[in-house]
Amino acid sequence: MAKGNTLVYVLAKNGQPLMPTSRCGKVRRLLNSNKAKAVKRCPFTIQLLYETTSIVQPIDLGIDAGSEHVGVSACTEHQEVYASEVQLRTDITKNISNRREFRRSRRNRKTRYRKPRFLNRVHAKHKGWLAPSVETKLLAHLKTVEDITKILPISNITIETASFDMQLIQAIRDGKPHPEGTDYQQGEQLGFWNVREYVLFRDGHTCQCCKGRSKDRILNVHHIESRKTGGDSPDNLITLCEYCHKQYHLGKIKLPDSIKRGQSLRDAAFMGIMRWTCYDRLKERYPGRVSMTYGYLTKNTRIRHGLEKTHAVDARCISGHPDAEPLGYYYLSKKVRCHNRQLRKANTLKGGIVKSNQAEKEVKGFRLFDRVAYNGQECFVFGRRTSGYFDLRLLEGTKVHASASFKKIRLKERSGTTLTERRSRDTAA
């Protein structure tokens, strides 16, 4: 395989991945002579239409797992052959909360006689069940590895998973002694029946807004940030009396500036949950090829070799080839929503009109998230109007045109669950 700045990924006639090539002229001649066909645009991949040998070199794949970004790097002993950064979805919790609101409202309107049921929860029926927000990100990690193994002959997979000490993080934040030994079995909520009882005790059974001046003895536990955003963590809960609680939600009073949501540990919790599950599932899919490493080893390798801190560079260190010649570019990938099953808009218009929330699959021949070309620049369809004017953006959100006519754009590739575009190393975060 010749070295170069641009690599084309090659598949054999039977679909088996071969070594990538930088001989773009030969690739063009194969396509023009119908000896190969293009099967993927980004990263550009061709499939040979004639029999060939399948001699390949060992390629090690490094995965820098994360809750919002995943770093990926595939390297031979001397050269990096693939690098990417994947942006994961962070809207699952919001969507599920919206669905819960709609469902409860619908049941209250149509089946008021039906009592709530609590014995049909999915986590009680299926052991090993993960929350949808965690499961979605976990599946995105597995899909990322699967997509790479389809275009490269991966021989070894190394994944870095982090384990966060939640109690130590909280102790450092609050200026308390570091937990040791049995301290980890005696957390701050030890001896309390539930989170509400702990929050009331923590706040001295006193309203944190009026400090008891309202003389209202009824106490409520209030979410500083909405449950949808901040969850039910004690750091997001505060004690308010009945009077202050009602006045706040009526918009007549504001909470003191000293009341703020504590540090969110959602990302750390996700990494702790998915750590072993992701590793075990990878071992099931690729037996004998998966190993695990740790963050302190990656950091030490990166510092010793004087490399910059990015997700893709960390993945190259994880692969075991930090000195491999890097590519001059990387692929930015973004996971997008597959379906939106909400049939109607939540807000009722004047006259009791409820608008449909379902758009046509194709508008003027284009679908949502299609890759298109506009004025010689490749971008994606982020919004469509039935009039034929589309919102075009780059993957990171930069607007190309807010209202481009369908007559001036040209389809390049149909949309999928993962959008990918090539970016220069100079633009890496």
N, C-alpha and C positions, 0 to 999 in steps of 0.2 A: 504494500500500500504506500503510495507516494504521499509525502507530506504536503500540506497546503492549508490555506485559510478557509476554504469551503469544502465541506464533505457531502457527498451524496451517499445515501444508505441503499444497500443492494440486497435484494431477496433472490433466492434461487427459484427455479421453475416450480418446485414443489412448495414454495413459501418459506423455506428455511432461511434464516438470516445469514448473510455472508459479511465479509469485512467491507467497511465503507471505502469509497474511493474519492480522490480529489481530481481525477482526470475528467473534468467536465466536458471536454471536447469529445472524448470517447462515449460518454453518456449521451451526448446529443446525437452522435452518429447512430448509436444503437436505437434510440427512439425514432429517428428519421427512417431507419431501415426496417422498422417493425420487429426488431429483435429484442425489444424490451418495451415495457409500458410503465407509465407513472401510476403509482397506487396511492401516493400521499403527497400533499403539497408542502406541508410544514410540520416536521422537517422533510425535505424533499427525498422521496423514496421511490425506487424503481424496482420492477420485478423482471428478471430475465425470462425470455420465452424460448430458450434453448437449454439443453443439458450442459452442465458444467461441473467442475470439481467443487468440493465443499471444504477446502483446507482453510482453517481460520486460526487466528492467534488468540491466546487467552486474554479476555477482557474482564476487568474487575469493576463492579458497580458499587458506588458509595451513595448511601441515602442518609441525608441529614433530616431526620424526622422533626416535625414541629406542629403546633396547633393552628398556625395561620400560614406558614410558608414551609415548603419542602425543598431542600437542595438536592440536586442530582448531578452526579458526574460519573462517566464511564471512561476508563483509561486502560490502555495497554501499558507495557513497561516503560515506554518512552514518550507516548503521546496521548493526549486527551481526545477522545473521539465523540463525546457527547457531553453537553452541560446544559442544565436547565434549572429554573426556579419556578415552582408551582404555587400559585395562590389558591388557598382553600376557601370554601364557602364559610361565612360567619353569620348567615341569616337564618339558620335552621331554628334556633330558639325562638326568634321573632315570629317565624311562620307558624310554628306549632302553637305558640300563645294565641295568635290570631285565629287559628283553627278552633282552639278550645273556646274562645269567646263566641264564635259563630255557632258552634255546636250547642253550648249551654243556652244561648239565646233561642235557638230553634227548638230545643227540647222544652224550654219553658213556655214557648208559645203554643206548641202543638201537642205535647204530652205532659201536661202539668201534673197528671195523676200518677205518673211513673216515678217510683222512688229510685234514688241513685243506687247503683250496684258497685260493690267494692271487691268482689271475689273474682272478677274477670280481668284483672290487670295482667298485662303481658309479661311483666317481670316475674310474676308469681307462677306463670305457666311454663316459661322457657328459662332454664338455668343458663347462665352465661350471657343473658340479655344485656345489651348496652343501650344507653340513651341515644335517641336518634341523632342528636348533635355530635355525639362521640362516634357513633357507627358510621355516619356520613364521612367524617374526616378519615377514619380508619380505612374505609373502602377506597377513598381517594389515594391513600398511600399505596394500597395494593394495585389499583388501576395504573398508577404511575409506573410501578415496576413492570407490570404486564405489558404496557405499551412499549417500553424500552426493549424488553426481551423479544418483541416481535420484529424489531429492526436491527438488533445487534446480537451476536452470539455470546451472551453473558456466561462466564464460567464461574464467577464467585460474586455473591451479594453480601455487602456489609452494611448494617444499619446501626445508626447511633440513636439510642433512646435515653432520655434523661429521667432521673428520679429526683424529685424535689422534696425537701424536708419542710413540710408546711408549718409545723409547730416552731421550727427554728426560724423560719422567715418571719413569723408573727412575733416571736420573742425579740428578734433584732429590731423590728419595726416599733414595738412598744417599749423598748429599753429594758426588758426583763432578763433575768439570768437564762443562759442557754439550757434547754432541756437535756437531761442525761438519764440513761437507764430507765427506771420505772416512771420517770416523768412523762414519757410518751404514752403510758397507759392511764395517766391522770390529767387529761386535758382540762380546758377551762370550763367545759360543760359537764364535768363529772358530778354526779349526784342530782342533776336536774332532770325532770321528766321530759321536757321538750325545749325547743329553742325559745319559745315565748317566755317560759318560766325563767330561763337563764337571762334573757334580755331585761325583764322586769327587775330581777335581782341585781344585775349589773348596774342599772340606772337608779337603784335605791328606791324603787317603786315611786318615783317622782317624775312628773312631766318635765321633759327636757326643754320645753318651750317657755312655759310660764313659771316653772319651778314651784307649782302648787298654788299660785296666786288666784287661780280661777275657782278654787275650793271644790272642784269636781273630782270625786273619788273614783270614778270609773276610768280605768286606764286601758289604752289600746296600744298595740305594737304596730308602728307605722314603717312602711318601706321608704327609705330616703330616696333611692332610685326605684323605679317601677320593678315589680317582680320580673317582668319580661327582660329588663335590662340588667338588674343587679342581683336577682335571685333572692333566696331566703337565708343568706349568710348572716350571722349576727353582726358583721361589720356594716350591713345594709339595713339594719333595723334599729329603731329608736323608740323610746317610750313617750307617748303623748296622752294627755287626758282627753276625755270625750269631747269637751268643748273645743280645745285647740285642734283636735283632729278634724272635726266638722268644719271649723272656720278655715282651716288650711285648704281643705278640698273645695270649699266655696270660693276660695281665692281672696278672702278678706284679711288674712294674716300671712306672714312669711316666717319660715324657721330662722333661727339665729345663724349667722355666718359660721359659727363654730361647729355646727352640725354638718358634717360632710361624710360621704361614703368612704369607708376604709379601703385599703389596697385590695384590688381584685386578684384572686388567686385562681381564676377560672382556667387560664392556660396551663398553669402548673398542675392543677387537678386533672386536666385532660391528659397531659403527658404521663401522669402516674397511672391513669386508668388504662390507656391504650398500649403501654410499654410492652408488656409480655404478650398481650393478645396479638399485636401486630407481628411480633417476632415468631410466635407459634404458627400463625396463619401463613407466613412466608415460608416457614420450614415445611409445612404441609404441601404447599404448591411447588416448591423447588427443593426437594430433599437432597441433602448433602452439599448444598451450595450456599447456605445462609449462615452468617455469623453475626455477632453483636459486638459493638464497641461502646465506649463511654465518652462523655463530653470533655473530661479533663485530659484524656489522651489526644483528642482532636485539637484542643487548645494548645497543648504542648507542642504537637507537630507543627501547627500553623506558626507559632512564635519562633520555633527553632529554624524554620525555613524562610522566615521573613515574608509571609504571605498576608494579603489583606483579608479583612473579615467580611466575607459575604457567604450566603448560603451555598452557592455553587463551589466556592473555594473550600469551604468546610467539607463538602461532599468529596472533593478531590483528595483531601487529607484522609478522609474515612476510607476511601478506596484502597489506600496503601501506596499511592504513587503521587506524593505531593510535588515531586520534581518533574513530573511529566509535562511535556510542552503543552501549554494551554491553548485552547481555541481562541481566536480573536473575537468570538461572539458567543452568545448563549441564547437559549430559547425561554421566553417567558410564557408560561401556561397559566390559564385561569379556569377554574371550575365554575360552571354556570348552572342555573336551575333547569331541570329537564321538563317539568310540567307545572302548570298552575291550574288546579282543578276547581278554583273558586268560580262558581257560575255567575253570581250577581255581585254588583258593587255593594259595599256595605252601607253607603249613604243613600237614603231615599230622596229623590228630587221632588220639586214642587209638583203637586198634583198626584202624589203617590207613585210616581214613575220610578222604577228600579231598572237601571241600565245593566246590560249584560257585561260581564267581565271577560268573556271569551272572544278573542280576536281570531280572524281567519288565519289558517296555517300559512297561507301564502298571500301576499299582497303585491300585485303587479309582478308576480313570479319570484319574489324574494321572501325569505323567512327571517325570523329573529336570529341574530348572531351569525348570519351568513358572512363569509369573507368576500369582500367586493373590492373593486378598484375604482377610485374616483380621482380624476386628474392625475393619473399615473401613480397614485399612492394607494397601497393596500390598507384597508381598515375593516371595521365590522359594523353590522347593522344593530344598533342598540335601541332603536325606536322606529315604529312605522305608523304611517297615517293612510287611511283608505284613499286619500287624494293622490297618493303616490309620492309623497315627500318624506324622506327618511332622515333619522338622526344617525350620523356616522361618527364613530369614535375609534381611537386606538385602544389597545387592550387595557392600558392602565387608566383610561378614562379621558385622555386628551381629546377634545372635540376637533374633528376634521371639518364637519359641516353640520349645522343644526337642522337644516331643511333642504336636503339635496334631492333633486328630481330623479325619479327612477330611470329617466331617459339618459341621464349622465353617468350612471354607474353600471359596472359590468361584473357579473357573478364570477368569482374565482373558485370558491369551494363552499359546499353546503355546511351548515352548522352542525355541531356535535356537543357532547357534554363537556368537552375540554377545548378551549380556544388557545391557539398557540401562534406566537409571532416571534420572528428573529430580531434580536437586539444586539447592539454593539456592547462590548465590555465596558466602554467608557460611560454607558448609561446605567450601569449596575448600581443598586442602592448600597 
